[in-house]
């Protein structure tokens, strides 16, 4: 696992997410800066379709990032020629379907025709000195024998990386069985490719069945070198494995510390601002609620030792801890926030929980507001401060 790499495709698959605002070239460059500062190993992006794509790609190529820059193309000469017009290009990701359902209904071509297309595009890219990542679109619904013939051809052409694409998220982290064929079994498929072919493997997982991150981690555990991910899980339909989740799993479970996790939350907010994508409050790692505590039991534990309910600190990922006074809250959080307010005012003496005013504000909040059902949402900090003034505690 120490040699794993992250290939972030926020600026390719991510920008295909329905309903978002397309980022400008300047915004794409800023996002790429954050990805590079995090330590992402490869940044994948569009660079051939529209003027805005070409301009963005050239700006990113000119920026001198440490990350490898990969331009996504289809398996045809025209796309490759457009990519080759970019100054400083070193690598491409060539994508072509390999499942029968895609070949028949999307492209209306045979397996043989697809094989030749893929072969000729890769040969052309290699003849021009490009690093090639080949993306086997819809790999988890492809015929296994046909897929192996494709991989064999890739090794003969000295393709650098084969991307196993779980395009509609039907892969599963289970071994083959009477109901799980090898094309859908992520551990067995990756292991078999690793054992029988000399080529680096990448896994690209979609989240249609909710397994993208788990399948990505299983792929890495079974020999994949690259994880293809997007920030916030952006992408088509249910999106992809989240970059921030994969990085934190690598950090937390495998002590892989080469990525700057302190930038994860900020990077997600930059993407939110650029593309108008909502960050759910309960989004793992970067959501507002991840380090927000309201219930009495949880708040009391966190006040005494944050590790009781936080596996890693908010500061480590650029997030912030919040304690809310709300329904199901206990007196500990009220006392804690009251102490914070007084300290902010320069009052250093400890709160006396037996002070009549302190007892009164606790009783008012717990019984009059929340206990009666008059108030059903937590108090804002401003509202809490108003109550402190009302009870002459400030």
C-alpha positions in Angstrom: 0.0 0.0 0.0 3.0 2.4 0.5 3.2 2.9 -3.3 -0.4 3.8 -3.9 -1.2 6.9 -5.9 -4.3 9.1 -6.2 -5.5 10.2 -9.7 -8.0 13.0 -9.1 -10.5 13.4 -11.9 -12.6 16.3 -10.4 -11.7 18.4 -13.5 -12.9 15.7 -15.9 -15.5 13.3 -14.4 -16.4 15.8 -11.7 -17.3 18.6 -14.1 -19.7 16.2 -15.8 -21.9 16.2 -12.8 -25.5 17.3 -13.7 -26.7 20.6 -12.6 -23.4 22.2 -11.5 -21.9 25.5 -12.8 -19.1 25.0 -15.2 -15.9 26.4 -13.7 -13.9 29.1 -15.6 -10.3 28.5 -16.6 -9.2 30.6 -13.7 -11.3 28.5 -11.3 -10.0 25.3 -12.8 -6.5 26.5 -12.3 -7.2 27.3 -8.6 -8.7 23.9 -8.0 -5.7 22.3 -9.7 -3.4 24.3 -7.4 -5.2 22.9 -4.3 -5.0 19.4 -5.7 -1.3 19.8 -6.3 -0.7 21.3 -2.8 -2.6 18.3 -1.3 -0.1 16.1 -3.1 -2.4 14.4 -5.7 -0.2 12.3 -7.9 -2.1 12.8 -11.2 -4.7 15.3 -12.2 -7.0 14.3 -15.0 -8.8 17.0 -17.1 -10.5 17.7 -20.3 -8.3 19.5 -22.9 -9.6 18.8 -26.4 -13.3 19.5 -26.8 -13.9 23.3 -26.4 -11.8 26.4 -26.3 -12.4 26.7 -22.6 -11.1 23.2 -22.1 -8.0 23.9 -24.1 -7.3 27.2 -22.4 -7.8 25.6 -19.0 -5.6 22.6 -19.8 -2.8 24.9 -21.1 -2.9 27.1 -18.0 -2.6 24.0 -15.8 0.2 22.5 -17.9 2.1 25.8 -17.7 1.8 26.0 -13.9 4.6 23.6 -13.3 2.8 21.4 -10.9 4.5 18.4 -9.2 1.5 16.2 -10.2 1.4 14.5 -13.5 -1.2 16.1 -15.8 -3.3 13.7 -17.8 -5.6 14.8 -20.7 -8.7 12.6 -21.2 -9.4 11.6 -24.8 -11.5 9.2 -26.7 -9.8 6.4 -28.7 -9.5 8.2 -31.9 -6.8 10.1 -33.8 -8.6 13.5 -33.8 -8.8 13.6 -30.0 -5.1 12.7 -29.8 -4.1 15.3 -32.4 -6.0 17.9 -30.4 -4.2 16.8 -27.2 -0.9 16.9 -28.9 -1.4 20.6 -29.7 -1.1 21.4 -26.0 2.3 22.6 -25.1 4.0 20.4 -22.5 1.6 17.5 -22.7 3.2 14.2 -21.4 0.3 11.9 -20.8 -3.2 11.0 -21.9 -6.0 8.8 -20.6 -7.6 7.0 -23.5 -11.1 5.9 -22.8 -13.1 3.3 -24.8 -15.9 0.9 -23.7 -15.3 -2.8 -23.5 -18.7 -4.1 -22.4 -21.1 -5.6 -25.0 -24.0 -3.3 -23.9 -21.9 -0.3 -24.6 -20.4 -1.6 -27.9 -23.8 -2.7 -29.2 -26.1 0.1 -28.1 -23.8 3.1 -27.7 -21.3 2.6 -30.5 -22.9 -0.1 -32.7 -19.6 -1.8 -33.3 -18.3 -5.4 -32.8 -15.7 -6.5 -30.2 -13.2 -6.8 -33.1 -13.8 -3.3 -34.2 -13.4 -2.0 -30.7 -10.2 -3.9 -30.2 -8.7 -2.3 -33.4 -9.8 1.2 -32.4 -8.2 0.8 -29.0 -5.1 -0.7 -30.4 -4.6 2.0 -33.1 -5.3 4.9 -30.7 -2.8 3.6 -28.2 -0.2 2.9 -30.9 -0.6 6.4 -32.2 -0.2 7.9 -28.7 2.8 5.8 -28.0 4.4 6.7 -31.4 4.2 10.3 -30.2 5.9 9.6 -26.9 2.9 9.9 -24.6 2.4 8.2 -21.3 -0.8 6.2 -21.7 -3.5 5.3 -19.2 -6.1 3.2 -20.9 -9.6 3.3 -19.4 -11.7 0.1 -19.9 -15.1 1.7 -19.7 -17.7 -0.5 -18.1 -15.2 -3.1 -17.2 -17.4 -4.6 -14.4 -20.0 -5.6 -17.0 -17.5 -6.7 -19.7 -16.9 -10.3 -20.8 -13.9 -11.4 -18.7 -12.2 -13.3 -21.6 -12.6 -10.3 -23.9 -11.3 -8.0 -21.2 -8.2 -10.2 -20.7 -7.5 -10.0 -24.5 -7.6 -6.2 -24.2 -5.2 -6.2 -21.3 -2.8 -8.5 -23.1 -2.8 -6.1 -26.0 -2.1 -3.2 -23.6 0.9 -5.0 -22.2 2.2 -5.7 -25.7 1.9 -2.0 -26.5 3.6 -1.1 -23.2 0.7 0.9 -21.9 1.6 2.4 -18.6 -1.7 1.9 -16.6 -4.9 0.0 -17.1 -7.9 1.6 -15.5 -10.6 -0.8 -14.4 -13.8 1.3 -14.7 -16.8 0.4 -12.6 -18.8 2.7 -14.7 -22.2 2.1 -13.2 -21.1 1.1 -9.8 -22.0 -2.6 -9.9 -18.7 -3.9 -8.6 -18.7 -5.5 -5.2 -16.0 -6.2 -2.7 -16.8 -9.9 -2.5 -15.1 -12.9 -4.0 -16.5 -14.8 -7.0 -19.3 -17.2 -6.2 -22.4 -18.7 -7.8 -23.9 -15.2 -7.8 -20.8 -13.0 -8.2 -19.0 -13.3 -11.5 -15.3 -12.3 -11.7 -16.1 -9.2 -13.8 -18.0 -7.7 -10.8 -15.7 -9.1 -8.0 -13.3 -6.2 -7.4 -10.8 -8.2 -5.2 -10.6 -11.2 -7.6 -10.5 -9.1 -10.8 -7.7 -6.9 -9.5 -5.8 -9.9 -8.1 -6.1 -11.8 -11.4 -4.9 -8.9 -13.5 -2.0 -8.3 -11.1 -1.0 -11.9 -11.2 -1.2 -12.5 -14.9 -0.2 -9.2 -16.5 2.7 -6.8 -16.1 0.9 -3.5 -16.0 0.0 -1.0 -13.3 -3.7 -1.0 -12.4 -6.0 1.8 -11.6 -9.5 1.6 -10.2 -12.3 4.0 -11.0 -15.4 3.4 -9.0 -18.9 5.0 -9.3 -21.3 5.1 -6.4 -24.6 3.9 -7.8 -24.9 1.2 -5.2 -22.9 3.1 -2.5 -19.7 1.1 -2.7 -17.3 3.4 -4.5 -14.9 4.1 -1.6 -15.0 0.6 -0.3 -14.4 -0.9 -3.7 -11.5 1.6 -4.3 -9.9 0.6 -1.0 -10.3 -3.1 -1.8 -8.8 -2.6 -5.2 -5.8 -0.9 -3.6 -5.5 -3.7 -1.0 -5.4 -6.3 -3.8 -2.7 -4.7 -5.9 -4.1 -1.6 -7.7 -1.5 1.2 -7.8 -3.9 4.1 -8.6 -7.2 5.2 -7.1 -9.3 7.4 -9.5 -11.4 9.7 -7.4 -13.1 13.1 -7.3 -13.4 15.7 -4.5 -16.8 15.5 -2.8 -17.5 12.4 -5.0 -18.5 14.6 -7.9 -19.4 13.0 -11.2 -22.1 11.5 -13.2 -25.3 10.2 -11.5 -24.3 9.2 -7.9 -20.7 10.3 -8.5 -17.4 8.7 -7.7 -15.3 7.7 -4.7 -14.4 10.8 -2.8 -10.7 11.9 -3.0 -10.9 13.1 0.6 -12.3 9.8 1.9 -9.7 7.7 0.1 -6.9 9.9 1.3 -8.1 9.8 4.9 -8.6 6.0 4.8 -5.0 5.7 3.6 -3.8 8.1 6.3 -5.8 6.7 9.2 -5.6 2.9 8.5 -2.3 2.6 6.6 -0.2 5.5 8.0 0.2 6.9 4.5 1.0 10.5 5.3 2.3 11.9 2.0 -0.9 13.9 1.4 -1.5 17.2 3.0 -4.8 16.4 4.7 -5.1 19.9 6.3 -6.2 21.3 2.9 -9.0 18.9 2.3 -11.8 21.0 3.8 -10.6 24.2 2.1 -10.2 22.5 -1.2 -13.8 21.3 -1.1 -15.1 24.8 -0.3 -13.1 26.2 -3.2 -14.9 23.6 -5.4 -18.2 24.5 -3.8 -17.7 28.2 -4.7 -16.5 27.5 -8.2 -19.2 25.0 -9.2 -22.1 25.7 -6.9 -22.1 22.2 -5.5 -23.7 21.8 -2.1 -21.5 20.3 0.7 -23.9 18.2 2.8 -23.6 19.1 6.5 -23.0 15.4 7.3 -20.4 14.8 4.5 -17.6 12.8 6.0 -14.4 14.7 6.8 -15.3 18.0 5.3 -19.0 18.5 6.3 -20.0 21.0 9.0 -21.6 18.3 11.2 -18.6 16.0 11.3 -17.2 17.8 14.3 -20.4 19.3 15.5 -21.9 17.9 18.8 -25.3 18.5 20.2 -26.6 15.6 22.2 -25.8 15.7 25.9 -23.8 12.4 26.1 -21.7 13.2 23.1 -21.0 16.8 24.1 -20.0 15.8 27.6 -17.5 13.3 26.2 -16.0 15.7 23.7 -15.6 18.4 26.3 -13.6 16.0 28.5 -11.7 14.3 25.6 -12.5 15.0 21.9 -11.2 11.5 21.0 -14.3 10.0 22.6 -16.3 10.9 19.5 -13.7 12.2 17.0 -11.4 9.7 15.3 -9.1 12.5 14.2 -9.0 16.2 15.0 -10.9 18.8 13.0 -7.7 20.9 12.7 -6.0 18.0 11.0 -8.3 18.2 8.0 -8.9 22.0 8.1 -12.3 21.7 9.7 -13.7 23.2 13.0 -15.3 21.8 16.1 -18.7 23.1 17.1 -20.8 22.5 20.2 -24.5 23.3 19.9 -27.1 24.1 22.6 -30.2 22.3 21.4 -32.8 19.6 21.9 -31.3 16.5 23.7 -28.4 18.6 24.9 -27.1 18.5 28.5 -26.0 21.1 31.0 -22.3 20.4 30.3 -22.4 22.0 26.9 -24.3 25.0 28.3 -21.7 25.5 31.1 -18.9 25.0 28.5 -20.2 27.6 26.1 -21.0 30.0 28.9 -17.4 29.7 30.1 -16.2 30.4 26.5 -18.3 33.6 26.3 -17.0 34.9 29.6 -13.4 34.1 28.7 -13.9 36.0 25.4 -14.9 39.0 27.6 -11.7 38.6 29.6 -13.4 37.0 32.6 -11.1 34.1 33.7 -12.9 32.9 36.8 -14.5 29.5 36.6 -18.3 29.2 36.2 -20.0 28.2 39.5 -22.7 25.7 38.5 -24.5 26.4 41.8 -24.8 30.1 41.0 -28.5 30.9 40.9 -28.2 32.7 37.6 -26.4 29.7 36.1 -29.1 27.4 37.4 -31.8 29.6 36.0 -30.4 29.8 32.4 -29.9 26.0 32.4 -33.5 25.5 33.6 -34.9 28.0 31.1 -33.1 26.4 28.1 -33.8 22.8 29.0 -37.3 23.1 30.3 -38.9 26.3 28.9 -37.3 26.2 25.4 -36.6 22.6 24.4 -38.5 20.6 27.1 -41.8 22.3 26.2 -41.3 21.9 22.5 -41.5 25.7 21.9 -38.0 25.6 20.4 -37.1 22.7 18.2 -33.8 23.9 16.6 -30.5 24.6 18.3 -29.6 28.1 19.4 -27.3 30.1 17.4 -24.3 31.6 19.1 -25.9 35.1 19.0 -29.1 33.8 20.5 -27.2 32.1 23.3 -25.3 35.3 24.0 -28.6 37.2 24.3 -29.8 34.7 26.9 -26.5 35.2 28.8 -27.2 38.9 28.9 -30.8 38.4 29.8 -29.8 36.3 32.9 -27.2 39.0 33.9 -24.3 36.6 33.3 -22.4 39.0 31.1 
